[in-house]
Amino acid sequence: MEKQTDHFTGKRTVCGILLLLGCLLMPQVRGQELLPVVRLSDINQLVPQQPDSFFLQLKTQLQQYRKQGNQPEEAITLQQLGQLLYHHGNYSEAVEQLLEADKLLRHLKQTALLAANLNILGKVYTYNRQSDEAFGQYREALTIYQRLRQSAGVAATYGLIGHLYEKKPDHDSAYYYQQLALHYARQAMDTAVLSKIYENIGSIYEDRERYDSARYYFLLALKGYRETGNRLDQIEVINNLGDVWSKTGYFSKGMEYARAAASMALATGEKYQLQSAYRDISENFAGMGQFDSAYIYLEKSRELVQTIYKLENSHQISLMQTLHGMEKQQVEISRLNAERKLNWLLLVAISAGLVLLGLLGALVISRQKMKIRNERAVNEGNRKVYETQTALMEVELKRQQAEEASLKQQLDLKSRELSSHILHLIQKNEVMEELKQGLTVISKDDKRDQKKQVRQLLQKINFSFSQDTYWEEFRLIFDKVHPAFMDNLQQVCPGLTPGETRLLALVRMNLNSADMATLLGVTGDSLRVLRYRVRKKLDLPQGESLTAFVQTI
């Protein structure tokens, strides 16, 4: 059973994904390289500590492979970039890199690598709440693995499909696909894949409150993880076993597993698992009636959540700054190339003029007896040729200057967009920090009337969600990307309110419901009401997708 929020779950389970798919990605033998190669197995170690330097290293690798024409390694590096961006929540950029890898692998007819890439792409779609797209990737990957008779790949893909059903939640379908995955994993005799399937089945049984069966499969998964030396998944399964014991009233047994998980998490530096273990220890203490100890460990868990959240923000901002720097560098390179091309054209023109003048001089010397009228005609023709060449060079120079101005304008737009989003993020964090401090003060004072403080905190939250400046900047950026959308929308339905127009703009960007609710500052229920009201105004028949309709505008 997944115990973290979706944000933490995405980070925690990425290691399991790489373990399942890493055995399926078998790169060809690499030629001579200028930099150390980053393998899939290195991602778990490098991503959390230095995402920006890791991103730059992969980008440098990618440029080298493109210069060498090494398309297989280029595809693998694109896949790694996609996983890095996915790990830090940049789903749109991750999809772009993975789709580029998909195109290369199809061209190279590397079907096994293509199937693994499809599974990774499906995982990104899953955590971006695009279930239909995820199903499409998994189905194609499954077809490839079945054709190649790769039981391990078939098992891993069935496991991912089952995990997708579990998140819906649809436990019957999830269990069915995990059983299929178990069948093929046993055929492949792949301990790593088999252990992950055992864990998935145990999670389903735990959700169904069939704790004896859940414990049985968790123990099988733990045995497999110990055989493969996978310490991260060992910690997670030990935590799950502790949960099962606690839910059945055996708090001392649950405490034993929770402490074991905490000890392993401390030894390996796994903050996510340590936070989960501390929370489980707190719950076990509470179950045993030791509320002081429960409070201590709950505070430790909360402090770790804050630490993880700050670290996540730091990594995301660092990666965004690196992306922005690379875009700026690319614009500068384009400008220098344009200047170099212009200088080359000038040099060619001057050289041609000098050669032409030399030929004319030789012609004049060799034909001194020619009539003055012919000489004047020749000189006049040469003058016109020179003026024409000069005019052409001036036109070319103006065109290059216009292109340079356009590139600078695009760079300014991207910079404002990035600054706006970072500023908005910082403002949100400041409001949430004030909220945390306020709630802490309220929780420590049992005698005070807390209604006034709570109302003040709610006003701060509402004020945070009522900032119109961010929407004005969003509208400017959105109109540049989709210039005709707003006008077409007004023609289709002129009676839309500003809030409804914002909702349709977010739908046009393919954002998920949770992100749209956050940006609009409403609850999930309010968002559904707003979507229903928009559908009525657009006169959409039942069953027709609002997202699909908006994409046609």
C-alpha positions in Angstrom: 0.0 0.0 0.0 1.4 3.4 -0.9 1.8 5.5 2.1 3.3 8.8 0.8 1.7 11.5 -1.2 1.9 11.3 -5.0 4.8 13.8 -4.9 6.9 11.6 -2.6 5.7 8.4 -4.2 7.0 9.4 -7.6 10.5 10.0 -6.2 10.5 6.9 -4.1 9.4 4.4 -6.8 11.7 5.6 -9.6 14.5 3.3 -8.3 12.1 0.4 -8.6 11.4 1.4 -12.2 15.0 1.5 -13.1 15.6 -1.9 -11.5 12.8 -3.5 -13.6 13.8 -1.8 -16.8 17.6 -1.7 -16.4 17.9 -5.4 -17.0 16.1 -4.9 -20.3 18.3 -2.1 -21.6 21.4 -3.8 -22.9 23.5 -1.1 -24.7 25.8 -2.1 -27.5 29.6 -2.0 -27.0 30.7 1.6 -26.9 33.5 3.0 -29.0 36.2 5.3 -27.7 34.7 8.1 -25.6 35.9 11.5 -24.4 34.0 11.4 -21.1 33.0 8.7 -18.7 29.8 7.1 -19.8 26.8 7.5 -17.4 25.0 4.1 -17.2 21.4 3.5 -16.1 22.6 2.0 -12.9 24.4 5.3 -12.1 21.2 7.4 -12.1 20.0 6.4 -8.6 23.4 7.5 -7.2 23.9 10.8 -9.2 20.4 12.2 -9.5 19.7 13.2 -5.9 23.1 14.7 -5.2 23.9 16.7 -8.3 21.0 17.0 -10.8 22.4 20.0 -12.6 25.9 18.7 -13.2 24.4 15.3 -14.1 22.2 17.0 -16.7 25.1 18.9 -18.2 27.2 15.7 -18.4 24.4 13.9 -20.2 24.0 16.9 -22.6 27.7 16.8 -23.3 27.6 13.1 -24.0 24.6 13.6 -26.3 26.5 16.2 -28.4 29.5 13.9 -28.7 27.3 11.0 -29.9 25.6 13.2 -32.4 29.0 14.4 -33.8 30.2 10.8 -34.0 26.9 9.6 -35.6 26.5 7.0 -32.8 22.7 6.8 -32.9 22.3 3.8 -30.5 24.1 5.6 -27.7 22.4 8.9 -28.6 19.0 7.2 -28.1 20.1 5.7 -24.7 21.4 9.2 -23.5 18.1 10.8 -24.5 16.3 8.1 -22.5 18.5 8.9 -19.5 17.8 12.6 -19.9 14.1 11.8 -19.9 14.4 9.8 -16.7 16.3 12.6 -15.0 13.7 15.2 -15.9 10.9 12.8 -14.8 12.7 12.3 -11.5 12.5 16.0 -10.8 8.9 16.4 -11.9 9.5 18.1 -15.3 7.1 15.7 -17.1 6.7 17.7 -20.4 10.5 17.9 -21.0 10.8 14.2 -20.0 8.2 13.2 -22.6 10.0 15.3 -25.2 13.3 13.5 -24.6 11.7 10.1 -24.5 9.8 10.6 -27.7 13.0 11.7 -29.4 14.6 8.5 -28.2 11.5 6.6 -29.4 12.0 8.0 -33.0 15.7 7.0 -33.1 15.0 3.5 -31.8 12.3 2.9 -34.3 14.6 4.1 -37.1 17.4 1.7 -35.8 14.9 -1.1 -35.4 16.1 -1.7 -31.8 12.9 -3.3 -30.7 14.0 -4.5 -27.2 15.3 -1.0 -26.3 12.2 0.5 -27.9 9.9 -1.6 -25.6 11.9 -0.6 -22.5 11.6 3.1 -23.6 7.9 2.7 -24.1 7.5 1.4 -20.5 9.5 4.3 -19.2 7.3 6.7 -21.2 4.2 5.0 -19.9 5.5 5.5 -16.3 5.8 9.2 -17.0 2.3 9.4 -18.4 1.1 7.5 -15.3 2.5 10.0 -12.8 1.2 12.9 -15.0 -2.3 11.3 -14.7 -2.6 10.5 -18.4 -3.9 7.0 -18.0 -5.0 6.5 -21.6 -1.6 7.5 -23.0 0.2 5.3 -20.4 -2.0 2.3 -21.5 -1.1 2.9 -25.1 2.7 2.8 -24.4 2.3 -0.4 -22.2 0.2 -2.2 -24.8 2.8 -1.6 -27.6 5.7 -2.6 -25.3 3.8 -5.8 -24.3 3.3 -6.6 -28.0 7.0 -6.2 -28.7 8.1 -8.3 -25.7 5.6 -11.1 -26.6 6.9 -11.1 -30.2 10.5 -11.3 -28.9 9.5 -14.0 -26.3 11.2 -12.0 -23.5 9.4 -13.2 -20.4 11.1 -10.7 -18.1 10.0 -7.8 -20.3 6.4 -9.2 -20.5 6.4 -9.6 -16.7 7.7 -6.1 -16.1 5.1 -4.6 -18.5 2.2 -6.5 -16.9 3.4 -5.3 -13.5 3.3 -1.7 -14.7 -0.2 -2.2 -16.1 -1.3 -3.7 -12.7 0.3 -0.7 -10.9 -1.7 1.7 -13.1 -4.9 -0.1 -12.2 -4.0 0.0 -8.5 -3.7 3.8 -8.7 -7.2 4.2 -10.2 -8.0 2.3 -7.9 -9.3 -0.9 -9.5 -7.9 -3.7 -7.3 -9.6 -6.6 -9.2 -7.9 -5.6 -12.5 -4.7 -4.8 -10.7 -4.6 -8.2 -9.1 -5.3 -9.9 -12.5 -2.4 -8.2 -14.2 0.0 -8.8 -11.3 -0.9 -12.5 -11.5 0.0 -12.5 -15.2 3.2 -10.7 -14.3 4.0 -13.3 -11.7 3.5 -16.1 -14.2 6.0 -14.6 -16.7 8.5 -13.5 -14.0 8.6 -17.1 -12.8 9.2 -18.3 -16.4 12.1 -15.8 -16.8 13.5 -16.8 -13.4 14.4 -13.1 -12.9 14.7 -12.5 -9.2 14.7 -8.7 -9.5 11.5 -8.6 -11.5 9.9 -11.4 -9.5 10.5 -9.5 -6.2 8.9 -6.4 -7.5 5.8 -8.3 -8.6 5.6 -10.0 -5.1 5.7 -6.5 -3.6 2.9 -5.2 -5.9 0.7 -8.2 -5.0 1.3 -7.7 -1.3 0.3 -4.1 -1.7 -3.0 -5.1 -3.3 -3.7 -7.5 -0.5 -2.9 -4.9 2.0 -5.4 -2.5 0.3 -8.0 -5.2 0.5 -7.2 -5.7 4.2 -6.2 -9.3 3.7 -3.2 -8.9 5.9 -2.0 -12.6 6.1 -1.7 -12.8 2.3 -0.1 -9.4 2.2 2.5 -10.5 4.8 3.2 -13.6 2.8 4.0 -11.8 -0.4 6.0 -9.0 1.3 8.2 -11.7 2.9 8.8 -13.2 -0.6 9.7 -9.8 -2.0 12.1 -9.1 1.0 13.8 -12.5 0.4 14.3 -11.6 -3.3 15.6 -8.1 -2.6 18.1 -9.5 -0.2 19.3 -11.9 -2.8 19.8 -9.1 -5.3 21.3 -6.7 -2.8 18.6 -4.1 -3.4 18.7 -2.2 -0.1 16.3 0.6 -1.1 13.4 -1.8 -1.9 14.3 -3.9 1.2 13.6 -0.8 3.4 10.3 -0.2 1.7 9.1 -3.8 2.1 10.2 -3.9 5.7 8.2 -0.7 6.3 5.2 -2.4 4.6 5.6 -5.5 6.8 5.6 -3.3 9.9 2.4 -1.6 8.6 0.7 -5.0 8.3 1.6 -6.0 11.8 0.4 -2.6 13.2 -2.9 -2.8 11.3 -3.6 -6.2 12.9 -3.0 -4.8 16.4 0.5 -6.3 16.9 2.2 -2.9 17.6 5.3 -4.3 19.2 6.0 -6.5 16.1 5.2 -3.5 13.9 7.7 -1.4 16.0 10.4 -4.1 15.4 10.0 -3.8 11.6 9.7 0.0 11.7 12.9 0.4 13.7 14.7 -2.0 11.4 13.6 0.1 8.4 14.8 3.3 10.1 18.2 1.8 10.9 18.7 0.7 7.3 17.5 4.1 6.0 19.9 5.9 8.3 22.8 3.7 7.1 22.0 4.3 3.4 21.0 8.0 3.7 17.5 7.3 2.3 15.5 10.3 3.7 12.2 9.3 2.1 12.3 5.8 3.7 13.6 7.3 7.0 10.7 9.7 7.2 8.2 6.9 6.5 9.8 4.7 9.2 9.7 7.5 11.8 6.0 8.0 11.0 5.4 4.2 11.5 7.3 4.2 14.8 5.1 7.1 15.9 1.9 5.2 15.0 3.1 2.1 16.8 3.9 4.2 20.0 0.4 5.7 19.8 -1.1 2.2 19.4 0.7 1.2 22.6 -0.5 4.3 24.4 3.0 5.9 24.7 1.9 9.2 23.3 4.9 11.2 24.3 7.2 9.0 22.3 4.7 9.0 19.5 4.8 12.8 19.4 8.6 12.8 19.3 8.8 10.5 16.3 6.0 12.3 14.6 8.0 15.6 14.9 11.1 13.8 13.5 9.0 12.7 10.6 7.6 16.2 10.0 11.1 17.7 10.2 12.3 15.2 7.5 9.3 16.1 5.3 10.4 19.8 5.5 14.0 18.9 4.7 13.0 16.7 1.8 10.7 19.4 0.5 13.4 22.1 0.6 15.9 19.8 -1.0 13.4 19.0 -3.8 12.8 22.7 -4.4 16.6 23.4 -4.4 17.1 20.6 -7.0 14.3 21.8 -9.2 15.4 25.4 -9.2 19.0 24.3 -9.9 17.9 22.2 -12.9 15.6 25.0 -14.2 18.6 27.5 -14.0 20.7 25.0 -15.9 18.1 24.6 -18.6 17.7 28.4 -18.9 21.5 28.8 -19.1 21.7 26.3 -21.9 19.0 28.0 -23.8 20.8 31.3 -23.4 24.0 29.7 -24.5 22.3 28.3 -27.6 21.0 31.7 -28.6 24.5 33.2 -28.2 25.9 30.4 -30.4 23.3 31.0 -33.1 24.1 34.7 -33.0 27.9 34.1 -33.4 27.2 31.7 -36.2 25.1 34.3 -38.0 27.9 36.9 -37.6 30.5 34.4 -38.9 28.3 33.7 -41.9 27.9 37.4 -42.6 31.7 38.0 -42.3 32.3 35.1 -44.7 29.9 36.6 -47.2 31.6 40.0 -47.0 35.0 38.4 -47.5 33.8 36.5 -50.5 32.2 39.6 -52.0 35.4 41.7 -51.4 37.6 39.0 -52.9 35.3 38.7 -55.9 35.4 42.5 -56.4 39.2 42.5 -56.2 39.5 39.7 -58.6 37.1 41.4 -61.0 39.0 44.7 -60.7 42.2 42.9 -61.5 40.8 41.3 -64.5 39.4 44.6 -65.7 42.8 46.2 -65.2 44.5 43.5 -67.2 41.8 43.9 -69.9 42.4 47.6 -70.0 46.2 47.2 -70.4 45.8 44.5 -73.1 43.3 46.6 -75.0 44.7 50.1 -74.8 43.7 50.7 -78.4 40.0 50.2 -77.8 37.8 53.1 -78.2 37.0 55.4 -75.2 33.3 54.7 -75.6 33.8 51.0 -75.0 35.9 51.6 -72.0 33.2 53.9 -70.5 30.6 51.3 -71.2 32.6 48.6 -69.4 33.3 50.9 -66.4 29.6 51.7 -66.2 28.7 48.1 -66.2 31.3 47.4 -63.5 29.9 50.2 -61.3 26.4 48.8 -61.5 27.6 45.4 -60.6 29.4 46.8 -57.6 26.4 48.8 -56.5 24.1 45.7 -56.9 26.5 43.6 -54.8 26.7 46.3 -52.1 22.9 46.6 -52.0 22.6 42.8 -51.7 25.1 42.8 -48.8 23.2 45.6 -47.0 19.9 43.7 -47.4 21.6 40.5 -46.0 23.0 42.5 -43.1 19.6 44.0 -42.2 18.1 40.5 -42.4 20.7 39.1 -40.0 20.2 42.0 -37.6 16.4 41.4 -37.6 17.0 37.7 -36.9 19.3 38.7 -34.0 16.7 41.1 -32.6 14.1 38.3 -32.8 16.3 35.9 -31.0 16.9 38.4 -28.2 13.2 39.1 -27.9 12.5 35.3 -27.6 15.3 35.1 -24.9 13.7 38.0 -22.9 10.3 36.3 -23.1 11.7 33.0 -21.8 13.6 34.9 -19.0 10.4 36.7 -17.9 8.5 33.4 -18.0 11.1 31.6 -15.9 11.4 34.5 -13.4 7.6 34.7 -13.0 7.3 31.0 -12.2 10.2 31.0 -9.8 8.9 34.1 -8.0 5.4 32.5 -7.8 7.0 29.4 -6.3 8.9 31.4 -3.7 5.8 33.4 -2.8 3.8 30.2 -2.3 6.6 28.8 -0.1 6.6 31.9 2.0 2.8 31.7 2.6 3.0 28.1 3.5 5.9 28.8 5.9 3.8 31.4 7.6 0.9 28.9 7.7 3.2 26.3 9.3 4.4 28.8 12.0 0.9 29.9 12.7 -0.4 26.4 13.2 2.6 25.6 15.4 1.8 28.5 17.7 -1.9 27.5 17.8 -1.1 23.8 18.5 1.0 24.8 21.5 -1.6 27.0 23.2 -4.7 25.0 24.3 -6.2 27.9 26.3 -6.5 30.5 23.6 -9.5 31.1 21.3 -8.1 29.8 18.0 -10.9 30.8 15.7 -9.4 34.3 15.0 -5.9 32.9 14.2 -7.3 30.2 12.0 -9.4 32.8 10.1 -6.2 34.9 9.6 -4.3 32.0 8.2 -7.2 31.1 5.9 -7.2 34.8 4.7 -3.4 34.4 3.9 -4.1 31.3 1.9 -7.0 32.9 0.0 -4.8 36.0 -0.7 -2.1 33.7 -2.0 -4.5 32.2 -4.5 -6.0 35.5 -5.6 -3.0 37.1 -7.2 -4.0 38.3 -10.7 -0.5 39.4 -11.8 0.6 35.8 -12.3 -2.5 35.2 -14.6 -1.8 38.4 -16.6 1.8 37.2 -17.2 0.4 33.7 -18.0 -2.0 35.3 -20.5 0.8 37.2 -22.3 3.0 34.0 -22.5 0.0 31.8 -23.5 -1.0 34.2 -26.3 2.4 34.0 -27.8 2.4 30.2 -27.8 -1.2 29.9 -28.9 -2.0 33.2 -30.6 -5.4 32.3 -32.1 -6.8 30.3 -29.2 -8.4 33.0 -27.2 -10.0 34.7 -30.2 -11.3 31.4 -31.5 -12.6 30.5 -28.0 -14.6 33.8 -27.9 -16.1 33.0 -31.3 -17.2 29.5 -30.2 -18.6 30.6 -26.8 -18.6 34.4 -26.2 -20.3 34.1 -22.8 -17.4 32.6 -20.8 -16.3 34.2 -17.6 -12.6 34.9 -16.9 -12.4 31.9 -14.6 -13.8 29.6 -17.2 -11.5 31.0 -19.8 -8.5 30.3 -17.5 -9.7 26.7 -17.0 -9.9 26.1 -20.8 -6.4 27.6 -21.3 -5.1 25.1 -18.7 -6.9 22.3 -20.4 -5.3 23.4 -23.7 -1.9 22.9 -22.0 -2.8 19.3 -21.0 -2.4 19.9 -17.3 -3.8 17.4 -14.9 -6.8 18.1 -12.6 -4.7 18.5 -9.4 -2.4 21.1 -11.0 -5.4 23.0 -12.5 -7.1 23.1 -9.1 -3.9 24.4 -7.5 -3.3 27.1 -10.2 -7.0 28.2 -10.0 -7.0 28.2 -6.2 -10.0 25.9 -5.9 -10.8 22.5 -4.5 -11.2 19.4 -6.6 -15.0 19.4 -6.1 -15.1 23.1 -7.2 -13.0 22.2 -10.3 -15.4 19.5 -11.3 -18.4 21.9 -10.9 -16.5 24.5 -13.0 -15.8 21.9 -15.7 -19.5 20.9 -15.7 -20.6 24.5 -16.1 -18.1 25.0 -19.0 -19.3 21.8 -20.7 -22.9 23.2 -20.6 -21.9 26.5 -22.0 -20.0 24.8 -24.8 -23.0 22.5 -25.4 -20.8 19.4 -25.3 -22.8 16.1 -25.6 -22.3 13.5 -22.8 -19.3 11.3 -23.4 -17.4 13.8 -25.6 -14.0 14.7 -24.0 -13.6 18.3 -23.0 -9.8 18.0 -23.5 -10.2 16.7 -27.0 -12.7 19.4 -27.9 -10.3 22.2 -26.6 -7.4 20.8 -28.7 -9.5 21.4 -31.9 -10.0 25.1 -31.2 
